[in-house]
Amino acid sequence: MGSRASVRGAAVPRPEREGAMAGPELSRSEVCGMLRQELSRDEAFLQGQPHVFIIFGASGDLARKKIYPTVWWLFRDGLLPDDTRVVGFARTPLTVEQIRQATLPYLKAAPEEEERLGAFFGRQSLVRGQYGEEGAFRALDAHLRGLPGGARAHRLFYLALPPSLYLPVTRHIRQACMGGGWNRVIVEKPFGRDLASSDALSRHLGELFREEQIYRIDHYLGKEMVQNLMVLRFANRIFGPIWNRDNVACVVLTFKEPFGTEGRGGYFDDFGIIRDVMQNHLLQMLCLVAMEKPASTDPDDVRDEKVKVLKCIGPVEPEDVVLGQYVGNPAGPPEAQKGYLDDPTVPPGSTTATFAAAILRVANERWDGVPFVLRCGKALNERKAEVRLQFREVPGDIFGRQCKRNELVVRVQPDEAVYTKLMTKKPGMFFNPEESELDLTYGNRYKDVKLPDAYERLILDVFCGNQMHFVRSDELREAWRIFTPLLHSIEERGEAPIPYPHGRWGAVGQPGPAEADELLKRAGFLYEGTYRWVNPHRL
């Protein structure tokens, strides 16, 4: 399934005539038809084997806003096996109609899809029980076996639950709910709080399931542009010779949100920005930027190379880190005038960081000496996630130091794009260089093509048994090894992070505390402030 999985969810352009401009892209229905035909070659689809998708935490926010909508989109587009049932498990009493009403705002169903939507909810059922009671799981198993073909059905268990419930739920699944087909378990992050707790969870899961049955989901690995990193790097000759320390000055990976915790501070305060974003989302993107070319697109070949990168990164040094916590900005709009500690769900006097910038170094032949700067935070100036490679200056500059550094930027969200910042002659009579870009903005190139949601790709991968975009146990261990000493040091010191105003821009155009600007400078990143990419789709 490795080669087939790589095409799922892609925009499929029509063939082009030699010398002709690109034609219109295939419609969504045509794309779905092609993908359905591709997926139908899988043995499970050909056998007509029944499938059951079990959602633990069916009454929670994640299930309501993400999991049920994702399964609906896959069902609507004909990408699920024909005989797939959905079973919700929750502590609270629920009916299928209540689930329908609760999820309806997030399903994005068109009026003409009402009949299809009815068929989708006609395949739903619910079981009520306590997560710590084995008897509830025996009842769940009896319900599953009572479904058509239930005794031999493949079972996919989704843990849309707080991490505190992972241990009892997975234990009861193993003891009471294993079906006659394959059994696969999706575990949501966070995977522990540090190396020790992560290892304990991995040991627990490893005693119950084989590694190929465990799918640790990091939804960033399902995003279009994150998956595009591998294609850009390994399907294009032009990047290979320059993708190294001889040409790259630094790499900056950024995750920004313009809003604060907004009533969700109780959850966030228990983890903080490093655990919530940096140790997983940004580190995963770093691996895809830094890894060597895998032997194939086989999931283990890809993940082997990611683990090799992580093994070359030492623990983060405290002097290479800046932590911040947003405060109210009196000059900002009403939503920006409250700080993190003003959130009633945040414990008084909390020292949890809402912003972090850190320098990581990959000590291997390709990247030795190149800083990888990871930046993430809440209550910043905009919503954006991107990977930015800044290249070294052109040697022997003949243009009087007017040339700026080239950059290759992969914009993950919003407004997916790949663009290269480069120098070109300014139009006119004079012989002066100026900054411009070569731009692949998806909204321009792939008109009227809906990019699948990250969860769509990943849940479909679980059905098909493809683990390429899921986190393996040794990969997880190395990631925690890198950040655990820093996290323990932060907690032991208990120092208040540097305050920064909600939405603040730094002195050189970077968000967060001013000290983060200095960290970027020390890493060798140059921000000229003379050029800013503008989405051409919105001009």
C-alpha positions in Angstrom: 0.0 0.0 0.0 3.0 2.4 0.3 3.0 3.6 -3.3 -0.8 3.8 -3.4 -1.0 5.8 -0.2 1.2 8.5 -1.6 -1.5 9.6 -4.1 -4.4 9.8 -1.7 -5.8 13.3 -1.2 -3.6 14.8 -3.9 -4.9 17.3 -6.4 -4.9 15.5 -9.8 -4.4 17.8 -12.8 -5.5 16.8 -16.3 -2.7 15.7 -18.7 -1.1 18.7 -20.5 -0.3 19.0 -24.2 3.3 19.7 -24.9 3.8 23.5 -24.8 0.3 24.1 -23.6 -0.8 25.9 -20.4 -2.1 23.7 -17.6 -5.7 22.7 -18.1 -8.5 22.7 -15.5 -8.1 20.3 -12.6 -10.3 17.3 -12.1 -13.4 17.9 -10.1 -13.7 16.6 -6.6 -16.1 13.8 -7.7 -13.6 12.8 -10.4 -10.7 12.8 -8.0 -12.7 10.7 -5.5 -13.6 8.3 -8.2 -10.0 7.8 -9.1 -9.0 7.3 -5.5 -11.8 4.9 -4.9 -10.6 2.9 -7.9 -7.1 2.9 -6.5 -8.2 1.9 -3.1 -10.4 -0.9 -4.4 -7.3 -2.9 -5.3 -6.6 -3.4 -1.6 -7.4 -6.9 -0.6 -9.7 -5.8 2.3 -11.8 -3.8 -0.1 -12.0 -6.6 -2.6 -13.1 -9.1 0.1 -15.9 -6.8 1.2 -14.7 -7.4 4.8 -16.8 -5.5 7.3 -15.1 -2.7 9.2 -16.1 -1.1 12.5 -14.8 2.4 13.5 -15.1 2.7 17.3 -14.8 6.2 18.8 -14.0 6.4 22.5 -15.0 9.8 23.9 -17.9 10.1 21.4 -19.4 13.0 23.4 -16.2 15.1 23.5 -15.0 18.1 21.5 -12.5 16.2 19.4 -15.1 13.6 18.3 -17.7 16.2 17.6 -15.5 18.7 15.8 -13.0 16.4 14.0 -13.6 12.7 14.1 -17.2 12.4 13.2 -16.9 15.1 10.4 -13.8 13.3 9.1 -15.5 9.9 8.9 -18.5 11.6 7.2 -16.3 13.2 4.5 -14.7 9.9 3.8 -18.1 8.2 3.6 -19.5 10.9 1.4 -16.7 10.7 -1.1 -16.9 6.9 -1.2 -13.4 6.4 0.3 -14.4 4.1 3.1 -14.9 0.3 2.7 -18.5 -0.4 1.6 -19.6 -2.1 4.9 -18.2 0.3 7.5 -20.1 0.9 10.8 -19.4 3.7 13.3 -19.8 3.0 17.0 -19.5 5.7 19.7 -18.6 4.9 23.3 -19.1 7.5 26.0 -19.9 7.8 29.7 -22.8 10.1 29.1 -26.1 8.8 27.7 -26.4 9.7 24.0 -28.6 8.9 21.0 -27.6 8.9 17.4 -29.9 11.9 16.8 -28.0 13.8 19.6 -24.7 13.0 17.9 -26.1 14.2 14.6 -27.3 17.5 16.0 -24.0 18.1 17.9 -21.9 17.4 14.9 -24.0 19.0 12.2 -22.3 22.5 12.4 -19.0 20.8 11.6 -20.0 18.3 8.9 -20.2 20.9 6.1 -23.0 18.9 4.4 -24.7 20.6 1.4 -28.5 20.5 1.2 -28.4 18.0 -1.7 -26.4 15.6 0.5 -29.2 15.1 3.0 -30.0 11.6 1.8 -26.4 10.6 1.9 -26.1 12.1 5.4 -29.1 10.0 6.5 -27.4 6.9 5.2 -24.2 7.8 7.1 -26.1 8.2 10.4 -28.0 5.0 9.6 -24.7 3.2 10.1 -24.2 4.7 13.6 -24.8 3.3 17.0 -23.7 4.1 20.6 -22.7 2.2 23.7 -22.7 3.8 27.2 -20.1 2.7 29.8 -17.4 3.7 32.2 -13.8 3.6 30.9 -12.5 1.8 34.0 -15.0 -1.1 34.0 -14.2 -4.2 32.1 -17.9 -5.1 32.0 -18.6 -2.0 29.9 -16.1 -3.3 27.3 -17.6 -6.8 27.4 -20.9 -5.1 26.5 -19.2 -3.1 23.8 -17.8 -6.3 22.3 -21.2 -8.0 22.4 -22.6 -4.9 20.6 -19.9 -5.1 17.9 -20.4 -8.8 17.4 -24.1 -8.2 17.0 -23.5 -5.9 13.9 -23.7 -7.5 10.5 -20.5 -9.6 10.0 -19.4 -8.2 13.4 -17.5 -11.3 14.6 -15.1 -11.2 11.6 -15.0 -7.5 11.1 -11.9 -5.4 11.1 -11.9 -3.0 14.1 -10.4 0.5 14.3 -10.3 2.0 17.8 -9.9 5.8 18.1 -9.0 7.1 21.5 -10.4 10.6 21.5 -9.8 10.8 25.2 -7.7 12.5 27.8 -4.3 10.8 28.2 -5.1 9.7 31.8 -7.6 7.2 30.3 -5.2 5.6 27.7 -4.0 2.9 30.1 -7.3 1.4 31.3 -9.0 1.8 27.9 -6.3 0.0 25.9 -6.1 -2.7 28.6 -9.8 -3.4 28.3 -9.7 -3.3 24.5 -7.1 -6.0 24.6 -8.9 -8.1 27.2 -12.4 -7.8 25.9 -12.8 -6.2 22.4 -10.3 -7.8 19.9 -12.1 -8.8 16.8 -11.6 -11.6 14.2 -10.1 -9.3 11.6 -7.3 -6.8 12.1 -7.4 -4.6 15.2 -5.8 -1.1 15.1 -5.6 1.6 17.8 -5.2 5.3 17.1 -3.7 7.2 20.0 -3.9 11.0 20.1 -1.1 13.2 21.4 0.3 14.1 23.9 2.2 10.8 24.2 3.3 11.3 27.8 4.8 14.4 29.5 8.4 13.5 29.3 10.8 10.7 28.4 9.9 8.5 31.4 6.1 8.8 31.1 6.3 8.3 27.3 8.5 5.2 27.8 6.0 3.9 30.3 3.1 4.4 27.9 5.1 2.8 25.0 5.8 -0.2 27.2 2.2 -0.5 28.2 1.0 -0.4 24.6 3.8 -2.7 23.5 2.6 -5.3 25.9 -0.9 -5.2 24.5 -0.4 -4.6 20.8 2.2 -5.1 18.1 3.8 -1.9 16.8 2.0 -2.3 13.4 -1.3 -2.1 15.3 -0.5 1.2 17.0 -1.1 4.5 15.2 0.2 7.5 17.1 -1.4 10.4 15.3 0.2 13.8 14.9 -2.3 15.6 12.6 0.5 17.9 11.2 1.9 14.8 9.4 -1.4 14.8 7.4 -1.2 18.4 6.2 -0.7 18.9 2.5 2.4 21.0 2.6 4.1 18.9 5.3 3.7 15.8 3.1 4.9 18.0 0.2 8.3 18.4 1.8 9.3 14.9 0.8 8.2 15.4 -2.8 9.9 18.8 -3.1 13.1 17.4 -1.7 13.4 14.0 -3.4 11.5 14.5 -6.7 13.4 17.5 -7.9 17.0 17.6 -9.0 17.5 21.3 -8.4 17.3 21.1 -4.6 19.6 18.2 -3.9 23.0 20.0 -4.5 22.1 23.0 -2.3 20.3 21.2 0.6 23.3 21.2 2.9 25.5 23.2 5.3 27.6 24.7 2.4 24.6 26.6 1.2 22.0 26.9 3.9 22.7 29.5 6.6 19.8 28.5 8.9 16.4 26.9 9.0 13.4 28.5 10.8 10.3 26.5 11.6 7.4 28.7 12.7 3.9 28.1 14.3 1.9 31.1 15.2 -1.7 31.7 16.4 -3.3 35.1 16.8 -5.5 34.1 19.7 -4.9 33.1 23.3 -6.3 30.2 25.3 -9.8 31.7 25.4 -11.3 29.6 28.1 -9.1 26.4 27.4 -6.3 27.5 29.7 -6.9 24.6 32.1 -5.9 22.1 29.4 -3.1 24.2 28.0 -1.6 25.0 31.3 -1.0 21.4 32.1 1.2 21.0 29.0 2.5 24.4 27.8 3.6 25.4 24.3 6.7 23.2 24.1 4.7 20.0 24.7 1.7 21.2 22.8 3.5 22.2 19.6 7.3 22.2 19.6 8.1 18.7 20.7 5.8 17.2 18.1 4.6 19.3 15.2 7.7 21.4 14.7 10.1 18.6 15.4 8.3 16.4 12.8 8.7 19.1 10.2 12.4 19.4 11.1 12.9 15.7 10.5 11.4 16.0 7.0 13.6 18.9 6.2 16.8 17.4 7.6 16.5 13.6 6.8 18.4 11.8 4.2 16.6 10.3 1.2 14.9 7.1 2.2 15.4 3.9 0.3 11.7 4.0 -0.7 8.4 5.3 0.4 7.8 2.3 2.6 6.7 3.6 6.0 9.6 2.0 7.9 12.2 3.3 5.4 10.9 6.8 5.9 10.7 6.6 9.6 14.2 5.0 9.8 15.6 8.2 8.3 13.6 10.5 10.6 15.0 8.6 13.7 18.6 9.0 12.3 18.1 12.8 12.3 16.7 12.8 15.8 19.7 10.8 17.1 22.0 13.5 15.8 20.3 16.2 17.9 21.5 16.7 21.4 19.3 17.9 24.3 18.2 21.5 24.0 20.4 23.8 26.0 18.7 26.4 28.3 20.8 29.2 26.9 19.3 28.5 23.4 15.7 29.0 24.5 13.5 32.0 25.1 10.2 31.5 26.8 7.3 34.0 26.9 3.8 34.5 28.3 1.3 36.9 26.7 -0.2 39.7 28.7 -3.0 42.1 27.8 -2.3 44.7 25.1 -4.2 47.9 26.0 -3.5 49.3 22.5 -5.0 46.2 20.8 -8.6 45.2 20.0 -10.9 44.0 22.8 -9.9 40.3 22.4 -6.2 41.3 22.8 -6.6 43.2 26.0 -6.7 40.2 28.3 -3.5 38.2 29.1 -3.0 34.5 29.8 -3.4 35.0 33.5 -6.7 36.7 32.9 -8.2 33.5 31.6 -10.3 32.2 34.5 -9.4 28.6 33.7 -5.7 29.3 34.2 -4.3 28.7 37.7 -3.4 32.1 39.4 0.3 32.9 39.0 0.9 30.2 36.4 4.5 30.2 34.9 3.5 28.2 31.9 5.0 29.5 28.6 2.7 30.5 25.8 5.7 31.2 23.5 8.9 29.4 22.9 11.9 29.8 20.6 14.7 27.3 20.6 17.8 26.5 18.6 18.4 22.9 17.7 21.5 21.6 16.0 21.8 18.5 13.8 25.4 17.1 14.3 25.9 15.2 11.0 27.8 15.7 7.8 25.0 17.4 6.0 23.9 19.9 8.7 26.8 20.4 11.1 26.9 24.1 12.0 23.4 25.0 10.6 21.0 26.2 13.4 17.4 25.0 13.2 15.3 27.6 15.0 11.9 26.4 16.2 9.4 29.2 17.1 5.8 28.7 18.3 3.3 30.7 20.3 -0.2 32.0 21.0 -1.5 35.5 20.9 0.9 36.6 18.2 0.4 38.8 15.2 -1.1 36.2 12.7 -2.0 32.6 12.1 0.8 30.9 10.2 2.9 27.8 10.0 5.9 27.6 7.7 9.3 26.1 7.0 11.9 28.7 5.9 15.3 27.8 4.6 17.6 30.9 4.4 20.6 30.5 2.2 24.1 32.0 2.5 25.1 35.2 0.7 26.2 35.0 -2.9 30.0 34.9 -2.9 31.7 37.7 -4.8 28.7 40.1 -4.8 29.2 42.5 -7.7 26.1 44.6 -7.0 27.3 46.7 -4.2 25.8 44.6 -1.3 22.3 45.1 -2.7 21.7 41.4 -2.8 19.6 39.8 0.0 19.7 36.2 1.0 17.7 33.8 -1.0 15.0 31.9 0.9 12.8 28.8 0.2 9.6 28.9 2.1 7.0 26.1 2.5 3.9 27.7 3.9 1.9 25.0 5.7 -1.1 27.1 6.7 -3.1 29.1 5.9 -2.9 29.8 2.1 -0.7 26.8 1.2 2.2 27.8 -0.9 5.8 27.2 -1.9 7.8 30.2 -2.9 11.5 31.1 -3.4 12.6 34.6 -2.5 15.3 35.6 -5.0 16.9 38.6 -6.6 15.9 39.8 -10.0 16.6 43.0 -12.1 14.2 45.8 -11.2 12.2 46.7 -14.3 13.3 49.9 -16.0 16.3 51.7 -17.3 18.6 51.0 -14.3 20.6 47.9 -13.6 19.5 47.4 -10.0 18.6 44.1 -8.3 15.4 43.8 -6.2 13.7 41.1 -4.2 10.9 39.0 -5.8 9.7 35.5 -5.8 9.0 32.4 -7.8 5.6 31.4 -6.4 3.5 28.3 -6.3 0.4 29.4 -4.4 -2.0 26.5 -4.3 -5.1 28.7 -4.5 -3.8 29.9 -7.9 -2.4 26.7 -9.4 -5.0 24.3 -8.1 -8.3 26.2 -8.6 -11.5 24.7 -7.3 -9.6 21.7 -5.7 -10.5 21.1 -2.1 -7.4 20.0 -0.1 -8.4 17.2 2.2 -8.3 17.8 5.9 -5.3 16.3 7.7 -7.5 13.9 9.6 -9.1 12.6 6.4 -5.7 11.5 5.1 -4.6 10.0 8.3 -7.7 8.1 9.1 -7.8 6.7 5.6 -4.2 5.6 6.0 -5.2 3.6 9.1 -7.9 1.8 7.2 -5.3 1.0 4.5 -2.6 0.0 7.0 -0.1 2.7 6.0 2.0 4.0 8.9 4.2 6.4 7.0 2.6 9.5 8.5 2.4 8.2 12.1 5.0 8.3 14.9 6.9 5.1 15.7 7.9 4.3 19.2 11.7 4.8 18.7 11.0 8.1 17.0 8.9 9.2 19.9 11.6 8.2 22.4 14.2 10.3 20.6 12.0 13.3 20.5 11.4 13.2 24.2 15.1 12.7 24.9 15.8 16.0 23.2 13.3 18.0 25.2 12.9 16.3 28.6 16.0 17.9 30.3 14.8 21.3 29.2 11.3 20.7 30.5 12.5 19.4 33.8 14.9 22.4 34.2 12.0 24.9 33.4 9.8 23.2 36.0 12.5 23.1 38.7 13.4 26.7 38.2 9.8 27.9 38.2 10.7 31.2 36.7 8.1 33.4 35.1 8.4 33.6 31.3 9.1 36.9 29.6 5.9 38.9 29.2 4.9 40.0 25.7 1.8 42.0 24.7 -0.9 40.1 22.9 -0.2 40.5 19.1 3.2 42.0 19.7 5.7 42.5 16.8 9.4 42.5 17.6 11.9 45.2 16.7 12.9 43.3 13.6 9.5 42.1 12.6 9.4 38.8 14.6 6.5 38.0 17.0 6.8 37.3 20.7 9.3 38.6 23.3 12.1 40.9 22.1 14.6 38.5 23.4 13.5 36.0 20.8 14.6 38.5 18.1 18.1 38.4 19.6 18.1 34.6 19.6 17.3 34.6 15.9 20.2 37.0 15.3 22.5 34.9 17.3 21.5 31.9 15.2 22.5 33.8 12.1 19.1 34.6 10.7 19.0 37.9 8.8 15.7 39.8 8.6 16.1 42.7 6.2 12.5 43.9 6.6 12.3 45.0 3.0 10.2 42.3 1.6 7.0 40.5 2.6 5.2 37.7 0.6 1.6 38.6 -0.4 -0.8 35.8 -1.4 -1.4 36.5 -5.1 -4.7 34.6 -4.8 -6.1 37.5 -2.7 -4.8 40.4 -4.8 
